Every structure is written in C-alpha cells, then in structure tokens.
C-alpha cells in the first residue's frame, strides 16, 4: 500500500487541493485528448470528497453510556413510512428497499424508526436520494443521531472530515496506487466477509454508505444476516456457544499502515466480545463471528478455535438464503446495522471504471 502522493502531516489548503487535483489530471481538459481525438474520461463529480491520508492522532475511545435510538421508535414506523412511501422486503430474511422517503428530510422521530427497522431487517436501501448533495456537515449531523461518529484509524477521508471514510477506486488516479484490478489480487475471489471495526470497545452500529459515482455493473456489496445465521443453528449447538468470547484486534491493520507510511490515528486495540451477542432493542441473538479483526475463540487452543471459527464463518458465507447484495447507483444510500449483518465489497467491476462511495458509521453499545 503506497501513500506517497496523498499522505500529509497536516490538512492541506483548498489551493493546495486544487493544484494537486490539476496535477493529477483528475479533471479532463484539452490537453487530455488522446491521438484518436477521443476526449479523456472526466474527473470525479465530487472532488471535495476525494481522500487525504491525514496523520492526526486522536484520543483513544473510552466507553460511554449508550441509548439506542431504536428504543424510542414506534412499532409501525409511522415517522419513517410517510404518506406516499413504499417499502418491500428484498428477501424474507434480510433487507428492505424503501422509496418515497428522503433521508435528509427525516425528523428525529423518523430516524428513531429507521434505527429500529435497520435492527429488524439488517439492511435498508434508499434510491434517488439527495443525501450526497446536502454537504458534509448535514450528512454528519444526521448520522450523529445514532451515536458517536467513528473515525477510521488508517484510511482516507475528505479534507477536514475524519468521520467520513472514503472508498475511492480509480486506477487512473495515481493517488490510489494501492488499488489493483481483481485479476491481480492474490486470491481467487475478492469476497472478504466482515463487520466493521469490531475491535473497538463500542463497535459501530447504524452505518450510512452513500454512492457518489458507481460503475454500471459490479462494485456491489453483499450482506448476510448474522441474526438469521444464529437462528438456523440447532438448539443443542446454540447451548455450546453461550458464554464463549472472541478475541478481536486491529494491531495488524495499524502495523501495516505504519509500515507503508500511512496514518495510525489511534493506539492498537485488543478486546473480548461475546461470540453470541444480544441486540439491545430487538432482544434477538446474533452470531457475532467475523473475518478481519476477529482472531480466535478465547480460552481455546488454536486448532480448536480454528475448527469452530471456520465452521461458523462457513455458516454465514454459504447461507445464500439469508444473504443479499446491493448494487449502487448515484444517489443510492445503504443503511445497515453493523451489529446484525456482515458484509463484503465486490471488486468485480472493470479496471477502468470509477467507484466513489462514502461511509459514515455511528458507534453503538458494548456487545453483551
């Protein structure tokens, strides 16, 4: 991973950003024309959301009291399902697609109802949203309703907004030299099932993921219901999982970023969270097993841990009847409860296409 172009020790000025963008030829001009007289592809539509890798250090997160907004919701979601809106299940087990609701216009009561629905369905998909155009301050204000905003320890964010994690893929942009096309990666598949930042004391809950630009095909996110995965297990097997804890750590991620010259904004974390947790609002049990930051079953020998760990991940990975996928278009906003689903990006789009998406995540309760 290379940060040689965009790693900074301070936040650059707007003039510096403008000059940098110009030098990187992110905006097409007359000099960008090739010999065939074909005009080069234009630059990103939302350059203000291009990532910088600022190395500012932040105080480590401490546990704070948390009240889930979903606990204040109405059972019929009357503040979310406004007159003229429609909603349908994507699959029986996971996901709901909602039309006729603008996230930017929801009242605090509507956001409470949104939190409950996300807890129940795992994933909500909103199309044709103006959310991408309301500006960072308003975007952050809306997601802050659900809790403290998470700051990614290592990845890029828009200048001045560390609470936003920019997912930007454009192989023609020299600032994103860490991106490789799918046929150049070291694995057959780009699938990597995980939940976000589970090594935190209070990992993220409600997460907003909004598309600025998306390829016409591919670049989707796949989701699996960790709630339904638990429900599919036998009662006897469930008993054997009760009380087990999982060791989570982000040490490798931070060490990799540091070795690459990238940011390390927080101290490394190692935490214990239950293998089976309970959602604070729905009361449903969740199979809280993930790839990525989850490493082993506490108290088990390595071979024992691997055996159980791999089996449970297999349950989620092969549970196609409690999985779904989201394809992004400009204006799509996916909202999910990071406690109840796991997900994976899919890097299956063409190597010459741009994918520009932003994530904002609100930290929730300590898993119990």
N, C-alpha and C positions, 0 to 999 in steps of 0.2 A: 504493500500500500504506500503510495507516494503522495506527499503533501507539499511538494517542493514549490508549487506555484501559488497555492492559496493559504498555506499556513501563515498565520500572523501572530504577532505578540501583542497587538493592540487592535482595536476596531478601526478600520480604515475610514477615511472621509469619503463623502459622496463623490468628490472629484477624483479620488484615487480609484474608486469602484468604476466610475465612468471610463477612466483611462485604461483600467485593466480589461474591462469588457471590450473596449475598442481594440486593444492589442490582441486579444484572444479571438477576434473576428466572430464574436457571438452574434453580431448584427450584420446582416448582409449589406453590402454597398456595391458600387460599380466595380471596385477592384476585385470583388469576389466572383466575378464571372469567369467561367472556365472556357477552354478553347472551343467547345461546341456551342458557345453563345448561350448556354443554359445558365440561368441565374442560380447561384448557390442557395441552399436552404436558408431561410431567415433565422434569426436568432430567437432565443426564448421569448415567449409572450409576457412573461412575468420576471424580468431581470432582478426586480427588488427582492425576489425570493431565491436568488442564487446562493449557494452555500459558501460560507467562510469558515475556516477552522481556527477560531479564536481560542487561545490558550488560557483564558481567565480561569483562576481557581475559585471554587465555591466552597462554603462551609458544608461539611458532611451532613446529610439528612439525619434528623432526630425524629423519634416517634412523637406524634401529636395526636390528640383526640380527633376522631373522625365520625361524622354522622353522614350516612349515605343518603343522598338526595332522594333516592328511590323510596325511602321510608316515609316520605311526605306525599307520595304520589296518590292519585285517585285510581281505583281499581279498573274503571272503564276508560282511563287515559283521556278523559274529556278535554283536557287542556292541550293535548297533543293532536288528537284526531279532530281537527277543526271541521266546520261545515264545508263540504265540498271535497274533503280529502279522501283518499282511498288507501288501503293497505292490504297486502296479500302475503301469505307465507311463501317463502322461497322454497323451502322443503318442510315437511311436517316437523322435523327435529330441530332445525336451525334456520334463522334468517327471516327477515321481514323487509319487503320493499314498500316504501311509502311515497305517495305522490300528493301534490296539493298542499304541502307544508313547506314553508321556508324556515330553515333553522335560524336564520338571522332575525326572524320576527317572533320567535317563541318567547313567551313570558317566563319568569322564574318557575311558575307552576307547570308550564309546558315542559320545561327542562327537567323538572322532577319526574313527570310522567315518562319522559324519554329515558331517564335512568332506569326506571322500573321495567320498561319494555325491553331495553337492552339486556338487563339482567335475565329476563324471562326467555328472550329469543336469541341471545348471544350476539347477534349481528343485525344492524339496521342499515338499509341502503336508501339514500335520498338522491334523486336525479334532478338535473336542471336547477341547481342551487346557485344563489348569488353569493354564497359564503366566501368564495375565492376572491370576490371583488370588494368586500367590506373593509379590508385593511387589517394589518396585524393586531392593532390594539383591540378592535372589536372582536376579532377571532379569539384572541386570548381571553378576553373578558367572558365570552360565552362558555368556553371550556373550563375556566376557573370556577364556574358554578359547581362543578363536580369534585373539586378538591385542589390541593396544591399542584402547580404545574411542574411536571418532571423536566429535568434538564439532562440531555444525553451526555454521558461522561466523555465521549470521544468524537462524535460525528459533527458534520457541518450544520450550520443554522444560518438564517438570514442575518445580515448585519444588524446588530443591536437587539436581536430576539432569540436568546439562547433557549427559550422554552419551546421553540419550534425545531423539529428535526426534519431537515430537507432530504428527501430521497430523489436524487437527480442523476439520471443516466443519459449520457450523450457522448458516445465515443469520439465525436469530432471536436469535443471540448477538451483542451489539454489540461484543464484544471481537474478533470475527473479521470486521471490516468489510471486510477485503481480499478476502473470498470473494465471487464473483459467480456467478450461475447460468449454465449453459452457453450459453444463447441470448443472453447479454450479453457474451460474450468477443469478442475482435477476430479470431478465426479460426473457420473453419467447423467444425473438429474440435478436441477437447481433447487429441488424441494428441501427445505430445512425447517421442520416443524418446531415452533417455539411459542412462548408467551413473552411479552416484553418486560425486561428488567426485573425478573423475579428474584434477583439477589438483593434488591432493596428491602429495607425493613417494612416499608409500606409500598408494595409494588403498584404500578398503575392499574386503574380500573377503567372508567369510561375514556375511550380514545377516539379522537376525530382524525380522519385521514382523507384529505381533500385533494382532488386532482386539478392541476393547472394545465397540464398537457399530458396526453396519453397516446400511445400507438393505437392504430385502428384495430389491431388484433394482437392478443398476447399482453404480457405485463400485468396479468391478473394477480389477485391474492386469493389463496384457498384457505378455508376455515373449517375447523372441526369442533364439535360441541363436546367439551370436557365434562359437562353435566350429563349428557346422554351417554357418553362413554362409561361413566360410573354406573349409570342405571342398567347398562347391559350386562354387568358382571353378576355372577351368582351371589346369593346371599352368604353362602359359606366363604366365598373368596373375599367378599367385602369385609367380613369379620377379621380376616388375616391382614388387611391393610390398615385397619383402625389403629391409631397411635403411632404409626411409622412417620418418620420425618426425613426430609430430603435436604442434603447439603447443597446450597446454591452459592456460587461465587462469580464475580466478574473480573477476577485477577488476570486471567489470560487476555481478555479483551483490552484491559488497560495496559498491560505489558506490551502487547502487540502495537498499540497506538504509540506508546512511548518509544519503542524501538524504531518505529517508522518516522519519528519526528513529529507525530501528531499530538493533539491535546490529551491531557489527563486532568479532568476538571475536578475529580473527587478522589478520595482515598479508596483503595480496593475494599470490597465488601465480601464477607462470608457469613451467610445466615442459614438458620434452620427454619424450614416451613413444613407444615404437615403435608403428607402425601395425599390425604383426603381432607379437603377443607370444606367449610360451610359458608354459603353466601349469606351475608348479614341481613338481606332483605327478603329473599325468597325462601331461605332456610334449606335450599337444596344442597345436596352433597356434590362435590366437584372433584374429579380425578386430576389433581394438580401435579401432573408429570409433564416435563418439557425437555426438549433438546436445549442446546445452548448453555445457559448458566446453571442448570441443574446438573449435578455431577454424580451423586451416589446416594444410596439409602444409608442414613446414619446408623451406625452400630452393626452393619452387615459387612462381612468380608467382601473383597472386591468381586470375586466370582459370583457370590450370592446376589450382590447388588446389581451386577450386570444382567444376571438372569431375569430378575424381576423388572428391572428398569426397561430392558429391551422388550419384554413381553407387553408391558403396559403402553409403551410408545407404539408398539405394533397394533394394539387395540385401536388407538387413535388414528394411526396412519392408514389402516385398512378399513376403517369404518365408513365406507363411502355412503352408507345410508344415514349418517349423521354428519355429513360434510357438505359444503357448497363452495362456490367461487364467485368472485366479484370482478367484472370487467369494468374498467374506468373509462369514462368519457369526461370531457371538460365540463366541470360543474358537478360531477359526482362527489358525494361525501359519504364515506362509510363510517359508521359509528359502531364500535363494539365494546363489550365488557371484557377486558383483558383477563378477568378472573375466570370467566366461564367458557372461553374459547382459546384454542391455539391456532396459529396461522403460519403461512409461509408465502413469501413472494415467489413469483414465477418469472425467471429471466428467459422467456421463450420468444421474445419479440426480436425483430430483425436488428442487426447490429448498427444500422444507420438511422434508427428511429430514436426520438427523444421521449423520455418519461420523466415528468416533473410533478412530484407529489409531496405534500407536507403533512407531517403528523404532529398533533398536539395531544398530550396524554395527561390526565389528572390522576395523581396518586390517591390511593384509597385506604382501606383498612389493613391492619396487620393480619395476615392469614391466621385463621383459627379453625 
